[in-house]
């Protein structure tokens, strides 16, 4: 799914560095696994709590923050999503009564999101089923060695995609 | 982001099988890498061809199929997406002139999607930049051993999420 090997026309220096057959198979497996997994977790959380996976992740972030509150920009960075996607999610969570927004005392333009008692309850009720879904789909299927390998590989990829330099096109800076 | 360790109330048998600290770090790295990567490829393809990553994958599938055509249901299965998401994508690609739909001769209710010459041109023009983006973000950063490990792990996860039994809740069967 990643690309094709038959392209003949291309602009820019040198021959394209096409993937080998083995790399193509790996890339395909990566796309299949990640697409299926995200769909699976969205379905599980929609069924159990009426929210998609990304919303759940925001509640988790807030539950772990001091005083259950976090700046909107930090939340977006933690979830690796754009500010506009975050705003939309927080508005929905606020309508559910699970989160509320407040002005940030230290920064006039900033806002905090705060996890409500109701939000914490939803999280506590949903977490056991969610961790079970994650375990069954991933950790139960891998050896301890594979879990370590996966962690190393994913850290390398994640670090490469968020370079330190300030010009990087990162979702939460858009 | 996966879940919390503090839940005290839960229904269902036994203590929840919370993730260990190490598993949590792996899970977090997985979520960060996959979210950043999908965003990165969407941006790259929007910039270079005005389409998101999933649309590009559909064009690739068609380019590899005999006579550049594929049944809609097979396309959805190949992309691991729902039929409604596929319909939406194909409608957009059709408006761009890159794909056309035709009735399936062997199945009165079925439809094929066909890659047009224009669609093939777009793919050929876009593929070199796309494969470069995939290489830079993933394959250039991993050792040959890590690429093999990633392939094994992703195949295990993907297979677990699409069991053979007919009752499975798979996106393309919804």
HADDOCK unambig.tbl for C-alpha pairs under 7 A between the chains (distance, minus, plus):
assign (segid A and resid 1 and name CA) (segid B and resid 57 and name CA) 4.84 0.50 0.50
assign (segid A and resid 1 and name CA) (segid B and resid 60 and name CA) 5.67 0.50 0.50
assign (segid A and resid 1 and name CA) (segid B and resid 61 and name CA) 6.23 0.50 0.50
assign (segid A and resid 2 and name CA) (segid B and resid 57 and name CA) 6.43 0.50 0.50
assign (segid A and resid 3 and name CA) (segid B and resid 60 and name CA) 6.13 0.50 0.50
assign (segid A and resid 3 and name CA) (segid B and resid 127 and name CA) 5.51 0.50 0.50
assign (segid A and resid 3 and name CA) (segid B and resid 130 and name CA) 6.92 0.50 0.50
assign (segid A and resid 3 and name CA) (segid B and resid 131 and name CA) 6.20 0.50 0.50
assign (segid A and resid 4 and name CA) (segid B and resid 60 and name CA) 6.43 0.50 0.50
assign (segid A and resid 4 and name CA) (segid B and resid 127 and name CA) 6.36 0.50 0.50
assign (segid A and resid 7 and name CA) (segid B and resid 124 and name CA) 4.58 0.50 0.50
assign (segid A and resid 7 and name CA) (segid B and resid 127 and name CA) 6.96 0.50 0.50
assign (segid A and resid 8 and name CA) (segid B and resid 124 and name CA) 6.89 0.50 0.50
assign (segid A and resid 9 and name CA) (segid B and resid 124 and name CA) 6.53 0.50 0.50
assign (segid A and resid 9 and name CA) (segid B and resid 125 and name CA) 6.46 0.50 0.50
assign (segid A and resid 10 and name CA) (segid B and resid 125 and name CA) 5.81 0.50 0.50
assign (segid A and resid 10 and name CA) (segid B and resid 128 and name CA) 6.65 0.50 0.50
assign (segid A and resid 16 and name CA) (segid B and resid 128 and name CA) 5.29 0.50 0.50
assign (segid A and resid 17 and name CA) (segid B and resid 132 and name CA) 6.71 0.50 0.50
assign (segid A and resid 18 and name CA) (segid B and resid 131 and name CA) 6.39 0.50 0.50
assign (segid A and resid 26 and name CA) (segid B and resid 150 and name CA) 6.97 0.50 0.50
assign (segid A and resid 26 and name CA) (segid B and resid 151 and name CA) 4.46 0.50 0.50
assign (segid A and resid 29 and name CA) (segid B and resid 151 and name CA) 6.37 0.50 0.50
assign (segid A and resid 29 and name CA) (segid B and resid 154 and name CA) 5.41 0.50 0.50
assign (segid A and resid 29 and name CA) (segid B and resid 155 and name CA) 5.45 0.50 0.50
assign (segid A and resid 29 and name CA) (segid B and resid 158 and name CA) 6.94 0.50 0.50
assign (segid A and resid 30 and name CA) (segid B and resid 154 and name CA) 5.40 0.50 0.50
assign (segid A and resid 32 and name CA) (segid B and resid 80 and name CA) 6.56 0.50 0.50
assign (segid A and resid 32 and name CA) (segid B and resid 158 and name CA) 6.02 0.50 0.50
assign (segid A and resid 33 and name CA) (segid B and resid 154 and name CA) 5.64 0.50 0.50
assign (segid A and resid 33 and name CA) (segid B and resid 157 and name CA) 5.74 0.50 0.50
assign (segid A and resid 33 and name CA) (segid B and resid 158 and name CA) 4.17 0.50 0.50
assign (segid A and resid 35 and name CA) (segid B and resid 80 and name CA) 6.54 0.50 0.50
assign (segid A and resid 36 and name CA) (segid B and resid 80 and name CA) 6.36 0.50 0.50
assign (segid A and resid 36 and name CA) (segid B and resid 158 and name CA) 6.84 0.50 0.50
assign (segid A and resid 36 and name CA) (segid B and resid 161 and name CA) 6.51 0.50 0.50
assign (segid A and resid 57 and name CA) (segid B and resid 1 and name CA) 4.82 0.50 0.50
assign (segid A and resid 57 and name CA) (segid B and resid 2 and name CA) 6.35 0.50 0.50
assign (segid A and resid 60 and name CA) (segid B and resid 1 and name CA) 5.64 0.50 0.50
assign (segid A and resid 60 and name CA) (segid B and resid 3 and name CA) 5.98 0.50 0.50
assign (segid A and resid 60 and name CA) (segid B and resid 4 and name CA) 6.31 0.50 0.50
assign (segid A and resid 61 and name CA) (segid B and resid 1 and name CA) 6.15 0.50 0.50
assign (segid A and resid 80 and name CA) (segid B and resid 32 and name CA) 6.56 0.50 0.50
assign (segid A and resid 80 and name CA) (segid B and resid 35 and name CA) 6.55 0.50 0.50
assign (segid A and resid 80 and name CA) (segid B and resid 36 and name CA) 6.36 0.50 0.50
assign (segid A and resid 124 and name CA) (segid B and resid 7 and name CA) 4.58 0.50 0.50
assign (segid A and resid 124 and name CA) (segid B and resid 8 and name CA) 6.86 0.50 0.50
assign (segid A and resid 124 and name CA) (segid B and resid 9 and name CA) 6.50 0.50 0.50
assign (segid A and resid 125 and name CA) (segid B and resid 9 and name CA) 6.43 0.50 0.50
assign (segid A and resid 125 and name CA) (segid B and resid 10 and name CA) 5.80 0.50 0.50
assign (segid A and resid 127 and name CA) (segid B and resid 3 and name CA) 5.56 0.50 0.50
assign (segid A and resid 127 and name CA) (segid B and resid 4 and name CA) 6.40 0.50 0.50
assign (segid A and resid 127 and name CA) (segid B and resid 7 and name CA) 6.95 0.50 0.50
assign (segid A and resid 128 and name CA) (segid B and resid 10 and name CA) 6.60 0.50 0.50
assign (segid A and resid 128 and name CA) (segid B and resid 16 and name CA) 5.30 0.50 0.50
assign (segid A and resid 131 and name CA) (segid B and resid 3 and name CA) 6.33 0.50 0.50
assign (segid A and resid 131 and name CA) (segid B and resid 18 and name CA) 6.39 0.50 0.50
assign (segid A and resid 132 and name CA) (segid B and resid 17 and name CA) 6.72 0.50 0.50
assign (segid A and resid 137 and name CA) (segid B and resid 157 and name CA) 6.31 0.50 0.50
assign (segid A and resid 137 and name CA) (segid B and resid 160 and name CA) 6.34 0.50 0.50
assign (segid A and resid 137 and name CA) (segid B and resid 161 and name CA) 6.59 0.50 0.50
assign (segid A and resid 138 and name CA) (segid B and resid 157 and name CA) 5.98 0.50 0.50
assign (segid A and resid 146 and name CA) (segid B and resid 153 and name CA) 6.94 0.50 0.50
assign (segid A and resid 150 and name CA) (segid B and resid 26 and name CA) 6.97 0.50 0.50
assign (segid A and resid 150 and name CA) (segid B and resid 150 and name CA) 6.83 0.50 0.50
assign (segid A and resid 151 and name CA) (segid B and resid 26 and name CA) 4.45 0.50 0.50
assign (segid A and resid 151 and name CA) (segid B and resid 29 and name CA) 6.36 0.50 0.50
assign (segid A and resid 153 and name CA) (segid B and resid 146 and name CA) 6.93 0.50 0.50
assign (segid A and resid 154 and name CA) (segid B and resid 29 and name CA) 5.41 0.50 0.50
assign (segid A and resid 154 and name CA) (segid B and resid 30 and name CA) 5.41 0.50 0.50
assign (segid A and resid 154 and name CA) (segid B and resid 33 and name CA) 5.64 0.50 0.50
assign (segid A and resid 155 and name CA) (segid B and resid 29 and name CA) 5.46 0.50 0.50
assign (segid A and resid 157 and name CA) (segid B and resid 33 and name CA) 5.75 0.50 0.50
assign (segid A and resid 157 and name CA) (segid B and resid 137 and name CA) 6.31 0.50 0.50
assign (segid A and resid 157 and name CA) (segid B and resid 138 and name CA) 5.96 0.50 0.50
assign (segid A and resid 158 and name CA) (segid B and resid 29 and name CA) 6.93 0.50 0.50
assign (segid A and resid 158 and name CA) (segid B and resid 32 and name CA) 6.03 0.50 0.50
assign (segid A and resid 158 and name CA) (segid B and resid 33 and name CA) 4.17 0.50 0.50
assign (segid A and resid 158 and name CA) (segid B and resid 36 and name CA) 6.85 0.50 0.50
assign (segid A and resid 160 and name CA) (segid B and resid 137 and name CA) 6.34 0.50 0.50
assign (segid A and resid 161 and name CA) (segid B and resid 36 and name CA) 6.51 0.50 0.50
assign (segid A and resid 161 and name CA) (segid B and resid 137 and name CA) 6.59 0.50 0.50
